[in-house]
C-alpha cells in the first residue's frame, strides 16, 4: 500500500479521533490506576528463576509485582535481547526464557507469594521476514500461525520522521510488520491474546512502544479485553517523550486511558542528577509532570547506561553503589503511582542477551534488587502507603523523612558511617531496621532500633539506608503498646472502638476522672446526645514551642472545641499551625490575618504568631476555627530520666521538672513485671535483653506528667567495639559490586556470605567505606589469611575455594578465614 496515497483517509480519521479524544479528556480524567505499587523487572530472567525469586525474595520483600518478558513465541534467536520483541505467534508460549508449562508454574508461584505478574506486551509490531520461530511455528511476513494476516497490518511505508504522528502510528518501526491497531478486527484479535494471558493468571501489562499506536486504539484494546475477561487489566505504557516530535505522541496524550499509567523518562534525568551526579539533596524535590498517571524508574532495559536505546542514557547501573541508593529512594519516596526497580546483567555490547543458562545471581546476573536496602524498600513503601511525608531533610550527607506515625527512613549518602539522632513521629518502643536483612523471608529484621521520647539514634553504614515502620505485616517487629504504657489508650483500646480522641470504654472505666471520658461513661447524658459533632478530623498542633512536632489535640463533644495545653516562651518568632489528619498532607490552618481566627494557609510564611509566655490551654472551635488561649494555674510536671547500664544492672537518675517546683512522686515500670516509687532506683534483670523502662511523675496538686520511656539493653557479655567504619566485600564472585559485611560485637568479626566458583582468577578485596574512592582498601598481604592495605590493581587476595562460604574478617587485625556453608 502506498503511504502517500492511502494515508489521506487515515490522517482524516486520526484528526477526528484526536478531536473527540481531546474533548473527552478535557471533560474528565482517566479512571485512577487501581493501586500504588512497586514492581521489579528482572530483565531476561527465565521463568524458573523468577518463580523461585518470587517465593524466596520478592514476596517477602514486599514487591507488589514482577514484570516478565513478552511471553509469545518470537523469532528463533536467543543471543540478543531484542529477539524477544519480535513475536511470531500469540498462541505459542515458548520463548528464550521458558515454555508454557514453566510460564504457568511461574505465574502460580508468584501469585501464591503475593506478587502480581505483569507481562510485557508487544502489540505494535511482529517479527519480520519468514522462517520458523523459537517454538517451532512457521511464519511469513504478514501471515502468522495465530491467525493474523495481511488485513491486520499497515503496509507500504516506513517511519522516517517522528514529527508526523500518523507516520509513527501507521508505518513500520525498524522495518518490522506494523499491526493495524486502528482496525476493530485486529483490536479484537489482540484483546483475545491478552485475555488468554489473564486467564493464566497474568494481572496486567507493560505495553511496549505505545506511542506507535493511537491512544484511542489502546483504550479500545483494553476495553475489549475487559469485556472478554470481566476485569480491566492495569497497564503501564512505554511512551518516550522528546522535543521536536509530534504533539499527539507525547506522554501526556496517553494519560486519559483508564487504569493505566505512562512512563516518565524525565524522572530518569532527575534522579540521575540527584544520585548519579552527587546532588543528593535534589532527591527531596523529585517530581513527575504526569502526576498520578506516572510510572517512574531509575532506568529500564532501553535507556540503561551502555545500551541507551531510548535516545537517552540513565545513570551508571553496574558496579555503582549510588545506583543502589537511587533504586531504594525511588521505591520509598512517594512520587509515581507505579515505581519500577530494575535488575539486569553484565554486558559489553548493545545487543548482548542475558546469561539464560546461569543460576540466579551468577554468571553475569547482577541481582541489583537483592541489595538489602533495595530488596526491602517495598516493605517500607507498603507499610507507609497512604500517609504523607510529614517532615524531611538532607543534613550532612543524610537524606531522611517521616511518614507520620507509620515509618521513618534515613539514607547515608557519604562514604563513611554516620551516627545521628532524629525526631520521629512513631510511638516509643523497640522496632527493627527492615532494610538491614538479606533474607526477609526467614529473617525479617536487621538490628533493633529504639524510639525514645520521640527520637531515634541510628548508626547508618556508608552508602546505605535504614528504616523502621509500624505495620504488623511488613515491619518485622512492632512494639506492643502495653509494654511501654500499660495504662494508656493505645494499650487499653487496642481491641475496642475508639472516639475521635482515641478513647474507649475500657480506658475511661480506668480513668473516670478524665474529662474527655464523660460521654464514654455517660452516653445517654443530654449534653452528650445533643453535643456538637466534630467536622474536622484529628487536629494536631505544631509550632516553635514543640519543635514543630505534630501533637494531637482532644475534642470535647460537649463544647465543640479542640483542646491542648501548650507551654509558650514569648519569643519574637513564636508561632504555630494546626493540621487536619495530624499530617502536613492534610488541610493546614495558619494565619487568617485576624488574631484569634485560623484559616487554611499552607504558605511557609503563613504561621500564626503569639507573644504569650507561660502555660496555656489552646481551645479551637471546630465549626469556624476561631481560637482562644486560656492561662493555666498549675502545669503538669515533665518526666525525664537518665540511666547507666552495667551488665544486667541499670541505675536510674530522675531528671523530671515542675514549673511550680512542687514535690513530685514517682512511678517506675521496669518492663519485667516489677516497679518502684523511689526517685532514683536501680534494677537488676534476670536475663539479657532489651527492656522498656517507663516513668510517670505526679505533682503535689495531682497533675500527672506524660509517661516517658526509654529502651535499655542489658547483657552479661563483653562487647568488642569495632575500629573499622563499614566493611564491604567485592570480588570476581559478585562482579566487583559491594556486598555489605555485618559486624558482630560479641566476636569482633565482620562476616558476609559469598558464592565461590573455584576459578583460577577468583579473587577479592575488602573495602572500608564501600567505595573505590575515598575508602581504605584491603587486599593481599603476601601471607595467607591476612589482609592489609593494598590499592594496587594486582593486589587482590586470591582463593581457590568453590561453594558457598562465610567470609570472616577480624576487625582488630584484618586476618580472615572462610567457613563452609554448603
N, C-alpha and C positions, 0 to 999 in steps of 0.2 A: 504494500500500500504506500502511495506517495504521500509523504508527510505534508508537503506544501499544499496539495490539493485537498487531502482528506481532513486536514486539521481545522479547516474553517468551521465546520459544524461543531467540532469538538470545542473550539475556542468559544463559540457562542454558548454552547451548553455550560462550559466552565464559568463564563461570565454570569449567566443566570443563576447557576448553582451558588456562586460566590455571593451574589447579592442576597439571595434568600438566606444563606447561612449567616451572613453578616447581620441581617435584620434579626434573625433568631438569636444569635449570640449576644446582640446588644440588649435584647429584651430579658434574657435570663441567663444565669450562669450554669455551667455544667453541673450535673449531679456530682456531689463530692465523691472523691476516691474513698473506697469503703473503709480504710483504716490507715493510720500511720504505721509504717513498718520499716525494719532494717533487714535487708536481704544480702546474700553473698553470691558472687559469681565466681565459682572455681573454674576458670576458663580452660576448656578442653579436657576436663576430668572425665573419666569413664563412669558409666552408670554404677558399676560395682563399687568403685571408690567413693562416689557420692553417697550411696546407700549407707556404707559404714560410717562416713563422716557425719551424716545426719544423726545417726543413733548415738555416736560416741562424743561428738563435739558440738555440732550446730544446734541441735535441740537443747542440750544442757546450757549452751552458750547464749540462748535467748534469741537466736535468729528467727525472724518471722517467716523467712522464705529463702529458697535457693533457686538460682537461675541455671538452667541446663541449656546445652546447645540445642539448636533446632533438631527435632527428632526424626524428620523424614529422610528416607534414603537419598543419597546425594551422589555426585559423580565419583568415579572409582579412584580416589586418591586419599591417602591418609598421612602424607608427609608435609602438607601445607595446611595451615589453619583455615584458609578461606574456602577450601573444597566443600566444607560442610554448609557453606552459604549458597550452594548451588544444588537445591533439591531437584530430584527427578521423579519421585513417586510419593505422594502424600499418604499412601496406604501400605507402604512397606517401611517398617521402623528399624531397619538395620542401618547403622551409621558407623563411623570410625570409633565411636565411643561405646558401642554395645548393640545388642539385638533387642527384639520386642520383649522377650521374657525378662531380660535384665532391666529394661526400661520399666516394665510394670512392677518388678520387685523393688526397684529403687523408689518409685513413686509411693508404694505402700510403706516402705521403711521410713521415708521422710515424713509422710503424713502421720504415721504412728508416733514419730518423735516430735510432732507438733510443728514441723517445718513445711510450709506450703511450697509446692513446686511450681515454678514459672518457666515455661518453655519459650526459648527464642523462636519467633515465628517469622519466617522468611516468606512473605506473601507477595512481594513486588516482582520477583524475577525467578527464573528457573535455570538449571544447568543447560549450557548451550551445546551445539553440535549433536552428535549421535554416539551411541555406544551402550555399554552395559553398566548399570550403576553398581555401587559397592555392595548392594544386597541382591544383585542378580537380575534386576529389571532392565529390559531393553527399552530404549527411548530414541526418538529422533527429535530434532528441533521442532517445536510446536505440536508434538504428538507424544503423549506420555501414558504410561500404563495405568494411571489413576483416572483416566477419562478426560483429562484436559486436552483440547485440540486447538486447531488454528482459530476457532471462534473465541477463544479465551485469551488472545494475545493481541497487542498492538504491533504492527509491523511497518516497515518502510522508513524508519528514521532512527537516529542515534542522538544522544544528548551531546550538544556542543557548547551550550551556554546554560548557566543557572539563572540568568536574568529573565528567562521565559518560563513561567510556571507550567504552561501547557507542555512544553518540550520535556521538562523534568518529569512530568507525570505520565506522558503518553509515548515516550521514546525509550530506547534500550539503554540501560545502565551498563557501561563497560562491555557492550556488545551482547549482553545476555537477554534471552527472550523476556519481554515485558508483559506481565499479566494485565489484562484489561479489567482492572478492579472497578472501573466505572460502569461495567455491564452487570445487570441483575443476575443473569445466569452464572456468571463467573463468581460473583459475590456469594451466591448460594453454594457453589462447589467448595469455595474456601471455608465458608461457615461450617459445612459438614466435616471438613478436616479438623477444624478447631474443636467442634463438638465431640468428635471421636476422641481427641486427646483429653478433653474434660471428663468424658465417661471413663477414661482410665484412671482419673484422679488428679490430673493437672488442674491447678487452681486458676492460673491466669497466664498472661503472655507479655513478653517483650516484643514489640513489633519493630522489626528491623527496617531501615530505610523508609521510614514512614512518610518523609516529605516527598518521596517519589510516588506517593498515592494521594489522591484527594482526601481531605479530611471528611467530606461527606461520604466518600467511599468506605473509609474505615469505620465511621459511625454505622453505616448500613450493614457491614460485615459483622460487627459485634452485636448489633441488634438482631440480625438473623440467627447468630449463634445462640443468643439468649432465647429466641423463640423455639429453637430445637431442644435446648437443654433445660430450660426453665430457670436459668441463672445467668446473669450478665457477668462475663468474666472481667476481672480487673485487668488493666493493661497499662504498660508504660511504653511510650512511643519514642523511638530514636528520631529526633528532628534536630539536625545540626544547623543552627542559625549562623549566618555570615553576612557581612556587609557586601553590598553590590548584588546580592541575589534577589530574586523576585519577592515582593512583599507578601504574596499569598502562600509562600512555602516557609515562612518564618515560624518559629516555635509557638508564638502566642496564638497563631491561627488555629492550632490544633487543641487548644485548651478547653474548647467547649464540649469535646467528646465526653460522654457520660462515663463515670467510673474509670477514668484514665488520667494519667499524669504524663508530662513531657520532659524529656531530658534537658537539663540546663548546663550547657557546656561553658557558660560564663562562670559558673561556680568553680569549675576546674581551674580557671585562671585565678580566681580569688584565693582559693585555698593553696594554690602553688605559691602565690606571693607571700602568704602567711607562713607556711611551713617549709616550702622549698627555698625561699629567699631569706628566711630568718626574721620576717616581720611578724613575730608570733602574736603581738597584741591585736593584729588585724583579725584574728580568729574570733574575737568578740563581736565583730561587726559583719560577719559573713551574712550574705543575703541572697535572695533569688528574685529576679524580676517577674517570675511566673507565679509567685505567691504559693498558695496551697495546691497549685497544679504542677508542682515541680518534682522531678526525680533528680537528686544530686549525687555526686560521686567525686572521688579524687582522680580517678581515671577509669576508663573502660578498655576493652581489648583494642578498640580502634585508635584511640589517641594516646595509648601508653607510650611513654618515652622510649625511643628506639624503634617504634613502629609508626606512630603518627599518621595513621590512615585517615583521620578525620579532618586533616588540614591544619590541626594544631597539635601541640605536644603537652602531655601532663608533666608534673614534676617527676624526678627520677624515682623509679619504683624498686630497683634491685640494689641490694646491699646499702640501703638508705634508711637509717633509723627514724629520720624525720618523716618518711613516708608512713611508717607505722603510727607515729604520733598523729599525723593528718587523718588517717583512717579511723583511729579511735575517736578523735574530736568530732569528725563528721558524723559518726554514729550516735553521739550523745547530745550534740548541740542541736536544739530544736529548729532547724531550718531544713525544709524539704519534706514533703509528705512521705516520699519513698527515698531511702538513703541506702546506697549500694556499696558494699565492701567488695573489693576485687582481690583475687588470689590467682597468681599466674605462674609462669615458669621461666627459667633462664633461656634466653635466645640471643643469637649473634647476628641474625639477618631477618629482614622483614617477614618473609613468608614462612619461616620455620614453625612447624607444628609442635604440639606438646609431646612429652615423652610418654606416650599412651601405655606402654608396657610396664612402666615403672610403678612401684608401690607408692602410696601416699607419702609426700614429703621427702621422697628420694629421687635420684636420677634426674634432677633438674626441676622438680616441682618445688616452688619456693614456700608454699604454705604461709603466705603473709597473714592469713586470717587466724593462724594459730598463735601469733604473738599474744601473750595473756591479756594485755590491756586493749587489744583489738577483739580477741575472741569473746571476752566477757562484757565488752561495751554494750552489746544489745540487751544484756540483762538490766543494766542501769537504765537504758532507754525505755524498756518496758515497765520497769518499776516506777518511773517518774512521769510516764505518759499522762498528758492532761494537766500537768502542773507547770505553770510558767516559771521562767528563771526569775528569782526574787532578788538576787544580788550576784555580782560578778566582778572580776578584776584580773589584772595582769600586773604582778608585782615581783620584781627581782627574778624574772625568768619563770615565774609560776603563773599559769592560767588556772582560774578556779571559778566555780559558780555554785550557787544553791538553787535547788528547785523546791522551795518551801520546805515542809517537814518530810518530804519524800526522799530527798537524796542530796548528797554533796559530792562534787567531782573536782579533783585537782591534778594538774599535769605539770611536771617539771621539764622544761624545755632546755635546761642547761646541761652541761657535760659533767656535773658533779652532783652528788646527793644534796638535798636541801631539807632542813628541818624548819617547819613553820607552824604557827598557831593561827587557826581560822575561826571566825564566828560562823556558827551554823544554826539552822532553824529546827534541827531534829531534836527529839527528846533525849534527855540524858540516858546513858546506858552503854552497853558493850555491843558493838557491831563488828563486821569484818570487812576487810578490803576485798571486794569481789573481783577486782582487776588483777589480783596477785596470784591466781591459781592457773596452772597449766591444764588442769583436768576438772572442769566444773561438774562433770557427771559424778565422779567419785569423791572429789574434794572441792566442794563449792566455795570454800573460803581461803583467802590468803591470811595475813596476820590480823589479829584482833585490833580493833580501834575503839577507843573510849571517848564518848562525848560527855563533857563535864561542864555544868553551868553554861551551856550554850556555846562551848568552844571545843575544838578538836586540835590536837597536835600531831602532825604527821611528819615522818621522815621519808621523803619520796626519792627513790633512786634516780640516778642520772637518766635523762631521756626516757622517762616512764610516767605512769599515772596511777592514781589511787582513787577509789570511790567507795562510799558507803550509801546504803539506802534502807528503806523501812518496809518494803513489800515482802510478805512472808514467802511467796513463791520464788522470787528471783534474788533475794538479798542474802541468802546463806545463813545469817544469824540476825535475828530481830529481838531486841531486849523485851522481856516481859515487864510491862509497866508496874506489875505488882512487886517486882524485885526492888525497884528504886523508890517507889512511893505507894506502899500497900493501902494507904488510906485516901489516895487521890481519885479523881474522877476517872482517869484512864484505866485504873485497875478495877474499881468497883462497878464501872459502867461498861466494861468491855463486851459483855454479853447482853446488854439491855438497850432499849431505845432511849435516845437522849434528846434533850431540848436544844434550843439554839445555843445555850451556854455549855453544852456537853454534859449536863447534869442528868441523872436518872434517879429513880425511886430509891435504889439501894444506897446511893451516895447521900441522898437527902435524909434518909432514915438515920444514917450515922452522923449527919451534920445538920441537925434540925435547926440550929441557931443561924445558919447561913441564910441571909435574907432572900437570896435568889432561889431558895428551895421552897419558898412559901407555896407557890402554885403546884409544885410537885406533890407536896404533902396535903394541900387543900384544893384539889382540882375543882370542887363544886362551890368554892367561895365566890361571892358575887363579883369581887374585883378581879378574880381570875377569869370568870366566864365572860365578863364584859371588858376585859383588858384590851390593850392595843396590840394587835399582832404586828410583828416587825415586817417591813417591806425590804429592808437591806439584809444581805446575807453575810454573817460573820465579819463584823467590822474589826479591824486591827489598827492600833495606834503605832506610829513610828516617828521618832524625832531625834533632835540632838540630845535630849535627856536620857535616851536609852540606846544611843549609838545606832539609831535607825533600824533596830531590830523590830520586826512586826510583832506587836504584843496584843493578844486577843482581849477585846472588851466584852463585858457581860451585858445582856439585855434584860431589862425589867419589864415584864408584860403589863404590870400594874400601872407604870408611869409612862411607858413608851419611850424610855431613854436607854441609850447605851452608856455604860459606866466603866471608868478605870481610874485608879489612883496613880498620880504621877508626881515625881519629885523634880522641881524646877530650880535652876540656879540663877536666873535673872540676867544671864549674859546677853550681850548685844545681838548675837546671831542665833538666839534660841528660837527654834521653830519646829513645826511638826506637820504631818499629813495623816490622813486616815484612808485605809484601803479596804475595799469590799472583797470578800472571799479570802481575806488575810493573804493577799498576793498582789505584787506590783502589776501582775497581769490583769487584775480585776479593775473595777471602777475606783479611781483615786480621787480623793477630795482634798483640796487645799484652799488657798485664799480666794475669797469672792470679791475682795476689795472693801468689804464691810466687816468690821470687827464683830465677832460673835456669830458669824454666818459662814459656813463652809460651802464650797461649790466644786463641781468637777473641774480639776485643774491638774494636768499631767506635766506642766512646764517645770523644768528644773529650777526656775526662779519663782514658782508659784506656791511656796510653802506658806503656812500660816504662822505669823510671828507672835510671841508673847514675852512680856518683860517681867512676869511674875517670879517671885522667889519663895520657895518653901514647898510644902506638901499640899496637893490639891486633888479634889475629885473632879475629873473631867466628865461632864454629862452632855451627851449629844442626842438631840431629839431625832428619832428615826424618821418622822414624817417630812421634815424640811431641812435637816442637817444644821439647825441652829445649835449653839453650844454655850455652856457656862462652865466656869472653873470655881468650885467651892472650896474654901480653905478648910483643911483638916486640922483638928486639935491634936490628935495623937497619931503618930506614924508607927506603923508596924516595924519591928526590927528587921535587919537584914542578916540572914545567916551566912556564915562563911567559916572555912577552916582550912588548915594545912595539915600535912601528915608526913611522917617518916617511917619507912618500912625497913625492917631488919629481919631478913629471912621470913619466918612465919608470923612475926610480931609487928604491930603497927601502933605508933604513938600519935595521938591526935591532939592538935592545938586549936582552940577556939579563936576565931578572928571575927566574930559577929559584932555588929554595931547597932546602936539605937539612937535615933536623933534626939530623944529626950533624956538620954543617959539613964533609963530605967534599969533596975535589976532584972536579969534575964534568967529563965530556967531553960534546961536543955533536954532534948530527947534525941539520942543517937540510935540508929539502926545499923548494925554491923553487917547485915546481909547474910548472916549464917544462923539466924534464929535467935541471936542474943542482942541485947540493947543496954544502954546506960543513960543515967541522968546526970553524970558528972560533967564538969566544964571541960576538962582536958583528960579524957580517959585513954586507956590503951586496950588492945585486944590481941589475943594470940589465937591464930586459926589452927585447926587440926590438920588441914591438908593444903597443899599448894594450889593456887588458882587465882582467878580474878573475882573480887567481891565488890559490891556496890555499897559504900558507906554513905548514909543519909543523915542530915542534921536538920532539926526544926527547933527554933528558939521562940520563946514567948515572953513578952514584957510584963511588967507588974500590973498593967491595966488590961491584960488578957488578949492583947493583939499578937497574933502568931505570925511568924515570918513565912515566906515561901520555903518549902523544903528544898535544900540543895544537896547534891550528891556528887560523889567522885568515885570512879572505878579504881580500885587499888589491886595491884598484882603482887602476890606474895609467893615466895619459893624458898625451898630449903637447899637449892643447888647453887653452885658457884657460876657466876656469869662471866664469860670471857668477852671483853669488849673488842669490837673489830677495829682494825687500824687502816683498812682499805676503805675507799669510798663506796664503789659499786662495781663489782666484777661481772664481766660478760665473757662468754666463750665464743670464739669464731674460728672456723676451720673449713677444711675441704668437705667435711661431713654435713655442714649446713650452708654450703655455698658462701662461706665467709660473711654470713649475716651475724648479728649479735644476739645470742641467747642469754638472757639474764640468769645469773647464778644466785643461789639462795644462801644466806649466812645463818648458821646455827650457833647461837651464843653459848650453848652448853658445851659444844665440842670445839668451837673455834675454827670450823671448816666451812668453806664455800662449796656448794655442790650444784651439779647440773647433769641431766640425763642426756647422753649422746648416742647416736646410732653410727657405728663404725663399720667400714666395708673391707678393711684389711689391705687396701691397695698400697702399692709401693710408694705412691706420692702422698699418702694420707698424713696430714699434719694440722697443727692448730696453734693459736696464741690465746692468751688471756689478757683482757684489756680492762684496766681500772678507769672507768669513766664511760665505757661503752661507746666510744667514738674513736676513729682513727686519727683525729686531730685533737690536740689539747689533752690527751689522756696518757697514762702510763701503760706501756705495752710490755707484756712479759712473754718471752719465748725461750729458746734453748739456752741452757747454761753450760752445755757440754757434759753435764752429769745427769744420768738417767734419774727421773723422778724429782728433778729440781728445776724450777723456772727462775728466770732472772730477767731484769730489764733488758730488752733486746728489740730494737726498732728496725733492724736490718731485714730487708726483703728475703734474705736467705737464712734468717734466724728463727724460722719456725721450729716448733717441737714436733718430732715425728713419732708415730706409733703404728705398729703393725697389727693391732688388735682388730678383731671382727666380731660384731654383735652389739647388743645394747648394754651400755655400761653407765655407771655413775662416776663422773669425774669429781674427785675430792681434792680441793686445794687448801692447804693450811694457811690461814690468814697471817700467822706470825712470821713465817719464813718462805712462803710460796713453794714449799715442797708439795708433791701431788702423788696421787695413786688412782687407778681405775678399779672399780668393783663391778663384777659381772652382775647384770640384772636378769638376763635370759640368754 
